[in-house]
Amino acid sequence: MGVDPSDPVGMNDLLPGRATGAGTRAFADRQTCAGDHFLRPDELWLSSIALGTLRGRPGGVDDLLYRSVVDDFLGRSGNVFNTALSDRMQTSERALGHALRRAIREGVVTREEIVVVSKGGALTPDPDLAHDPVRAHHDLVTSYIDTRILDPNDVTRGHSIAPRFLLDQIARSRRNLGLETLDYYLIQEPEIHLRALGPDGFRRALSAAFEAMEAAVSKGWIAAYGLSTWDGFLLPDSDRSHLSIVDLFEVALDVGSADHHLRSIQLPYGLAMGEGSVLESQLGPDGHSRAILDSLADTGTVVFASAPLYGGRLVGHVPPFVRQAFSEAASDALAALQFVRSTAGITSAVVGMREAAHVEENMTLRSIPRADPGIPKRLFERARAGASA
């Protein structure tokens, strides 16, 4: 009997394995694509575009759409899947897991060839209760507070980085996806807690969270971990919600020594949000300020760019000089994606795709080399000059 996508598999039925350097290299070698479509910042080879699962309503037709595009994405040289427990109230993980296990079972791909990213930290109710706020709230209380997985004092704006809670979220994501090991597990919007806890309290909380992540690695539940942020890395260091990449790596070193598994960062980046490459928000150990992407250079960190199309709002609004700079791109969407994937330091652009036509269009970039990495900064400089004229 096949797996019911509305019912996550049991923990005893999880598919073993994880992405490997050899497996992802084998996948890349089979593809007909540009030589730089796949990058290897650390151990794994990742496609320049990742399939995201944020958009849509829980369950229903959107489940079917996400399940149907997985084979299309794999067939067009994509091997990175970026989801979250909170995406469509857990139903994105379940639909993606169903489709990936089917693809593996049918020999379309092996587990070692695909990179699965998930995230946790946002309190997420049972999807069957999502349409009723009262029942959804009751589910959160009974699932997390009554069970003492969470202390209410550890919750800020519907998020938590409490160790026991994060480990519970990893278990839920593994069950939803039906996978024994998640390749990257990202803690969502940690900057929310920085303002609430203050620098010292946040450092203690983050250290405890990283200890939980290292424990999850040792148990084989995840292969590596990281942070999925919104504006934390982009705010000036004088802001109370500013995330310092130097401080984060110091915490990882304190917790896991030189063998720590802090390997990935996700942040918004694109034509509409270019601060990651131009805003010198990060103060380095040498006393000089740099943009976050420059600060991550040569660290082996996998960087996922979220919102590269700004929720689709860039389509129809890409400036002519950007289209001209990326004349190889046949549409606004492709020009915006080419901008992102050509920026130095970006590994994969995370694009929400639940229709085959979108996969087909976006993945035409697999055959087009990334542009000169100096172009994005020059375009920002031109845009700034025009705004100040």
Secondary structure, 3 states (H helix, E strand, C coil): CCCCCCCCCCHHHCECCCCCHHHHHHHHHHCCCCCCCEECCCCCCEECEEEECCCCCCCHHHHHHHHHHHHHHHHCCCCEEECCCCCCCCHHHHHHHHHHHHHHHCCCCCHHHCEEEEEECECCCCHHHCCCHHHHHHHHHHHHHCCCCCCHHHCECCECCCHHHHHHHHHHHHHHHCECCECEEEEECCHHHHHHHHHHHHHHHHHHHHHHHHHHHHCCCECCEEEECCCCCCCCCCCCCCCCHHHHHHHHHHHHHHHCCEEEEEEECCCCCCHHHHCCCEECCCCCEECHHHHCCCCCCEEEEECCCHHHCCCCCCCHHHHHHCCCCCCHHHHHHHHHHCCCCCCEEEEECCCHHHHHHHHHHHHCCCCCCHHHHHHHHHHHHHHHC
